[in-house]
Amino acid sequence: MKAELESRLHDVMFDYKGDHYVIVPENRRDWYVCCGEDIKHYTSVDPIMNEKIYHGKSLAEIADKLYNIEYA
C-alpha cells in the first residue's frame, strides 16, 4: 500500500469497518486523509501508513482488510 500511495498523485478511496476514507495527495509534500468531516494533514506517506487513525489500527495493519478500493 505504501508504494502504491507514493507512486500516485491520485486520490485513493476505501472503506474499513463501515467508514469511508479518502487519501488525497495534493502534491509530493502535502497529503490529506479524510473520513467524514475529519481531515488530517500529512507531509509524507509514513505517518499515513503508521498512525493508528483507522479504528485504532494503522493502515499498514489493515491494508489487506480494506474494501471498495478505488483510485481517482
ZATIMI-619868 format. One record per atom (N, C-alpha, C, O): residue in three letters; atom name; x negated, y negated, z. Coordinates in steps of 0.1 Angstrom, whole numbers, plus 5000, padded with zeros to 4 digits. Last residue first. Layout:
[kolfi Ala,CA,[X,Y,Z]] ...
This chain:
[kolfi Ala,N,[5088,4925,4919]] [kolfi Ala,CA,[5094,4915,4911]] [kolfi Ala,C,[5083,4905,4906]] [kolfi Ala,O,[5086,4896,4899]] [kolfi Tyr,N,[5093,4958,4929]] [kolfi Tyr,CA,[5082,4948,4926]] [kolfi Tyr,C,[5089,4938,4916]] [kolfi Tyr,O,[5094,4942,4906]] [kolfi Glu,N,[5108,4977,4955]] [kolfi Glu,CA,[5108,4970,4942]] [kolfi Glu,C,[5097,4960,4941]] [kolfi Glu,O,[5093,4954,4951]] [kolfi Ile,N,[5120,5004,4973]] [kolfi Ile,CA,[5108,4996,4970]] [kolfi Ile,C,[5109,4990,4956]] [kolfi Ile,O,[5112,4998,4946]] [kolfi Asn,N,[5138,5019,4987]] [kolfi Asn,CA,[5143,5008,4979]] [kolfi Asn,C,[5131,4999,4976]] [kolfi Asn,O,[5133,4987,4976]] [kolfi Tyr,N,[5119,5026,5017]] [kolfi Tyr,CA,[5128,5030,5007]] [kolfi Tyr,C,[5133,5017,4999]] [kolfi Tyr,O,[5131,5006,5004]] [kolfi Leu,N,[5092,5038,5037]] [kolfi Leu,CA,[5099,5027,5031]] [kolfi Leu,C,[5108,5033,5020]] [kolfi Leu,O,[5106,5043,5014]] [kolfi Lys,N,[5074,5057,5047]] [kolfi Lys,CA,[5088,5057,5052]] [kolfi Lys,C,[5097,5046,5046]] [kolfi Lys,O,[5109,5045,5049]] [kolfi Asp,N,[5048,5052,5041]] [kolfi Asp,CA,[5055,5064,5035]] [kolfi Asp,C,[5069,5066,5039]] [kolfi Asp,O,[5076,5075,5035]] [kolfi Ala,N,[5043,5030,5057]] [kolfi Ala,CA,[5043,5029,5042]] [kolfi Ala,C,[5050,5041,5036]] [kolfi Ala,O,[5056,5039,5025]] [kolfi Ile,N,[5040,5028,5084]] [kolfi Ile,CA,[5054,5031,5079]] [kolfi Ile,C,[5054,5032,5064]] [kolfi Ile,O,[5065,5034,5058]] [kolfi Glu,N,[5014,5021,5091]] [kolfi Glu,CA,[5021,5033,5098]] [kolfi Glu,C,[5033,5037,5091]] [kolfi Glu,O,[5037,5049,5091]] [kolfi Ala,N,[5010,4998,5076]] [kolfi Ala,CA,[5001,5010,5074]] [kolfi Ala,C,[5008,5022,5080]] [kolfi Ala,O,[5007,5033,5074]] [kolfi Leu,N,[5028,4981,5089]] [kolfi Leu,CA,[5031,4985,5075]] [kolfi Leu,C,[5022,4997,5072]] [kolfi Leu,O,[5027,5006,5064]] [kolfi Ser,N,[5033,4990,5123]] [kolfi Ser,CA,[5026,4983,5113]] [kolfi Ser,C,[5030,4989,5099]] [kolfi Ser,O,[5035,5000,5098]] [kolfi Lys,N,[5062,4987,5145]] [kolfi Lys,CA,[5052,4995,5137]] [kolfi Lys,C,[5045,4986,5127]] [kolfi Lys,O,[5050,4976,5124]] [kolfi Gly,N,[5083,4973,5155]] [kolfi Gly,CA,[5072,4978,5164]] [kolfi Gly,C,[5062,4986,5158]] [kolfi Gly,O,[5053,4992,5165]] [kolfi His,N,[5098,4967,5132]] [kolfi His,CA,[5104,4975,5143]] [kolfi His,C,[5093,4981,5152]] [kolfi His,O,[5093,4993,5155]] [kolfi Tyr,N,[5072,4955,5120]] [kolfi Tyr,CA,[5083,4962,5113]] [kolfi Tyr,C,[5088,4972,5124]] [kolfi Tyr,O,[5085,4984,5124]] [kolfi Ile,N,[5050,4943,5131]] [kolfi Ile,CA,[5062,4935,5130]] [kolfi Ile,C,[5074,4942,5123]] [kolfi Ile,O,[5084,4936,5121]] [kolfi Lys,N,[5022,4947,5140]] [kolfi Lys,CA,[5033,4956,5143]] [kolfi Lys,C,[5046,4947,5143]] [kolfi Lys,O,[5052,4945,5153]] [kolfi Glu,N,[4997,4943,5116]] [kolfi Glu,CA,[5005,4937,5126]] [kolfi Glu,C,[5018,4945,5128]] [kolfi Glu,O,[5024,4949,5118]] [kolfi Asn,N,[4986,4955,5093]] [kolfi Asn,CA,[4982,4960,5106]] [kolfi Asn,C,[4991,4954,5118]] [kolfi Asn,O,[4991,4960,5128]] [kolfi Met,N,[4993,4943,5068]] [kolfi Met,CA,[4992,4958,5070]] [kolfi Met,C,[4992,4963,5084]] [kolfi Met,O,[4997,4973,5087]] [kolfi Ile,N,[4991,4917,5074]] [kolfi Ile,CA,[5004,4922,5069]] [kolfi Ile,C,[5004,4937,5071]] [kolfi Ile,O,[5015,4942,5074]] [kolfi Pro,N,[4964,4915,5081]] [kolfi Pro,CA,[4974,4914,5091]] [kolfi Pro,C,[4987,4918,5087]] [kolfi Pro,O,[4995,4923,5095]] [kolfi Asp,N,[4953,4920,5053]] [kolfi Asp,CA,[4950,4928,5065]] [kolfi Asp,C,[4960,4927,5076]] [kolfi Asp,O,[4965,4937,5081]] [kolfi Val,N,[4959,4901,5034]] [kolfi Val,CA,[4967,4913,5035]] [kolfi Val,C,[4965,4921,5047]] [kolfi Val,O,[4974,4927,5052]] [kolfi Ser,N,[4958,4866,5046]] [kolfi Ser,CA,[4952,4878,5039]] [kolfi Ser,C,[4962,4890,5041]] [kolfi Ser,O,[4971,4889,5049]] [kolfi Thr,N,[4973,4847,5058]] [kolfi Thr,CA,[4962,4843,5048]] [kolfi Thr,C,[4954,4854,5042]] [kolfi Thr,O,[4945,4852,5035]] [kolfi Tyr,N,[5008,4844,5063]] [kolfi Tyr,CA,[4995,4851,5065]] [kolfi Tyr,C,[4986,4846,5055]] [kolfi Tyr,O,[4989,4840,5044]] [kolfi His,N,[5038,4836,5080]] [kolfi His,CA,[5028,4832,5070]] [kolfi His,C,[5015,4839,5074]] [kolfi His,O,[5011,4841,5085]] [kolfi Lys,N,[5071,4849,5082]] [kolfi Lys,CA,[5058,4848,5088]] [kolfi Lys,C,[5048,4845,5077]] [kolfi Lys,O,[5049,4850,5066]] [kolfi Ile,N,[5105,4843,5088]] [kolfi Ile,CA,[5094,4842,5078]] [kolfi Ile,C,[5081,4840,5086]] [kolfi Ile,O,[5080,4832,5094]] [kolfi Asp,N,[5138,4853,5093]] [kolfi Asp,CA,[5125,4852,5098]] [kolfi Asp,C,[5114,4852,5087]] [kolfi Asp,O,[5115,4861,5078]] [kolfi Glu,N,[5162,4857,5082]] [kolfi Glu,CA,[5158,4843,5083]] [kolfi Glu,C,[5144,4842,5089]] [kolfi Glu,O,[5139,4831,5089]] [kolfi Gly,N,[5154,4887,5067]] [kolfi Gly,CA,[5165,4878,5071]] [kolfi Gly,C,[5160,4864,5071]] [kolfi Gly,O,[5155,4859,5061]] [kolfi Cys,N,[5121,4886,5065]] [kolfi Cys,CA,[5131,4896,5069]] [kolfi Cys,C,[5143,4887,5074]] [kolfi Cys,O,[5142,4882,5085]] [kolfi Cys,N,[5091,4881,5048]] [kolfi Cys,CA,[5104,4876,5051]] [kolfi Cys,C,[5113,4888,5055]] [kolfi Cys,O,[5113,4898,5048]] [kolfi Val,N,[5059,4870,5047]] [kolfi Val,CA,[5067,4882,5049]] [kolfi Val,C,[5080,4877,5055]] [kolfi Val,O,[5081,4870,5065]] [kolfi Tyr,N,[5037,4855,5025]] [kolfi Tyr,CA,[5048,4853,5034]] [kolfi Tyr,C,[5055,4867,5035]] [kolfi Tyr,O,[5057,4873,5025]] [kolfi Trp,N,[5004,4843,5020]] [kolfi Trp,CA,[5013,4854,5019]] [kolfi Trp,C,[5024,4851,5029]] [kolfi Trp,O,[5022,4846,5039]] [kolfi Asp,N,[4977,4827,5005]] [kolfi Asp,CA,[4989,4825,5012]] [kolfi Asp,C,[5000,4836,5009]] [kolfi Asp,O,[5004,4838,4998]] [kolfi Arg,N,[4956,4833,4989]] [kolfi Arg,CA,[4953,4829,5003]] [kolfi Arg,C,[4966,4828,5011]] [kolfi Arg,O,[4965,4827,5023]] [kolfi Arg,N,[4964,4839,4963]] [kolfi Arg,CA,[4955,4848,4969]] [kolfi Arg,C,[4952,4845,4984]] [kolfi Arg,O,[4945,4853,4991]] [kolfi Asn,N,[4998,4828,4966]] [kolfi Asn,CA,[4985,4828,4958]] [kolfi Asn,C,[4976,4838,4966]] [kolfi Asn,O,[4981,4846,4974]] [kolfi Glu,N,[5021,4839,4976]] [kolfi Glu,CA,[5021,4825,4970]] [kolfi Glu,C,[5009,4823,4961]] [kolfi Glu,O,[5010,4818,4950]] [kolfi Pro,N,[5036,4868,4977]] [kolfi Pro,CA,[5022,4863,4976]] [kolfi Pro,C,[5023,4849,4969]] [kolfi Pro,O,[5026,4849,4957]] [kolfi Val,N,[5059,4880,4999]] [kolfi Val,CA,[5058,4870,4988]] [kolfi Val,C,[5043,4865,4988]] [kolfi Val,O,[5039,4858,4997]] [kolfi Ile,N,[5078,4907,5007]] [kolfi Ile,CA,[5064,4901,5009]] [kolfi Ile,C,[5062,4893,4996]] [kolfi Ile,O,[5062,4898,4985]] [kolfi Val,N,[5107,4913,5023]] [kolfi Val,CA,[5101,4908,5011]] [kolfi Val,C,[5088,4902,5015]] [kolfi Val,O,[5086,4894,5024]] [kolfi Tyr,N,[5130,4937,5037]] [kolfi Tyr,CA,[5118,4929,5038]] [kolfi Tyr,C,[5113,4924,5024]] [kolfi Tyr,O,[5115,4932,5014]] [kolfi His,N,[5159,4946,5053]] [kolfi His,CA,[5153,4943,5040]] [kolfi His,C,[5141,4933,5042]] [kolfi His,O,[5143,4923,5048]] [kolfi Asp,N,[5167,4972,5076]] [kolfi Asp,CA,[5163,4958,5074]] [kolfi Asp,C,[5156,4957,5060]] [kolfi Asp,O,[5150,4966,5055]] [kolfi Gly,N,[5171,4999,5080]] [kolfi Gly,CA,[5182,4991,5079]] [kolfi Gly,C,[5179,4976,5076]] [kolfi Gly,O,[5188,4968,5074]] [kolfi Lys,N,[5144,5010,5081]] [kolfi Lys,CA,[5154,5011,5093]] [kolfi Lys,C,[5165,5000,5092]] [kolfi Lys,O,[5168,4994,5102]] [kolfi Tyr,N,[5135,4991,5055]] [kolfi Tyr,CA,[5130,5000,5065]] [kolfi Tyr,C,[5139,4999,5077]] [kolfi Tyr,O,[5141,4988,5082]] [kolfi Asp,N,[5131,4983,5020]] [kolfi Asp,CA,[5139,4985,5032]] [kolfi Asp,C,[5133,4994,5042]] [kolfi Asp,O,[5126,5004,5038]] [kolfi Phe,N,[5113,4958,5001]] [kolfi Phe,CA,[5116,4972,5005]] [kolfi Phe,C,[5125,4971,5017]] [kolfi Phe,O,[5127,4961,5024]] [kolfi Met,N,[5095,4941,4976]] [kolfi Met,CA,[5107,4942,4984]] [kolfi Met,C,[5109,4956,4988]] [kolfi Met,O,[5107,4965,4980]] [kolfi Val,N,[5070,4919,4967]] [kolfi Val,CA,[5073,4933,4970]] [kolfi Val,C,[5085,4933,4980]] [kolfi Val,O,[5084,4927,4990]] [kolfi Asp,N,[5063,4896,4941]] [kolfi Asp,CA,[5070,4899,4953]] [kolfi Asp,C,[5071,4914,4954]] [kolfi Asp,O,[5073,4921,4945]] [kolfi His,N,[5030,4895,4928]] [kolfi His,CA,[5044,4896,4926]] [kolfi His,C,[5050,4899,4939]] [kolfi His,O,[5044,4905,4948]] [kolfi Leu,N,[5003,4898,4922]] [kolfi Leu,CA,[5008,4884,4927]] [kolfi Leu,C,[5023,4884,4924]] [kolfi Leu,O,[5028,4874,4918]] [kolfi Arg,N,[4984,4926,4933]] [kolfi Arg,CA,[4996,4920,4926]] [kolfi Arg,C,[4998,4906,4931]] [kolfi Arg,O,[4995,4902,4943]] [kolfi Ser,N,[4964,4937,4947]] [kolfi Ser,CA,[4962,4937,4932]] [kolfi Ser,C,[4973,4929,4925]] [kolfi Ser,O,[4973,4927,4913]] [kolfi Glu,N,[4972,4938,4974]] [kolfi Glu,CA,[4960,4929,4970]] [kolfi Glu,C,[4959,4927,4955]] [kolfi Glu,O,[4955,4917,4950]] [kolfi Leu,N,[4993,4957,4973]] [kolfi Leu,CA,[4995,4943,4976]] [kolfi Leu,C,[4984,4933,4972]] [kolfi Leu,O,[4987,4923,4966]] [kolfi Glu,N,[4978,4980,4966]] [kolfi Glu,CA,[4989,4975,4958]] [kolfi Glu,C,[4992,4961,4960]] [kolfi Glu,O,[4994,4953,4951]] [kolfi Ala,N,[4961,4982,4988]] [kolfi Ala,CA,[4955,4980,4974]] [kolfi Ala,C,[4966,4974,4965]] [kolfi Ala,O,[4964,4966,4957]] [kolfi Lys,N,[4980,4987,5008]] [kolfi Lys,CA,[4972,4976,5008]] [kolfi Lys,C,[4966,4972,4995]] [kolfi Lys,O,[4967,4961,4990]] [kolfi Met,N,[4992,5012,5000]] [kolfi Met,CA,[5000,5000,5000]] [kolfi Met,C,[4991,4987,5000]] [kolfi Met,O,[4994,4978,4993]] 
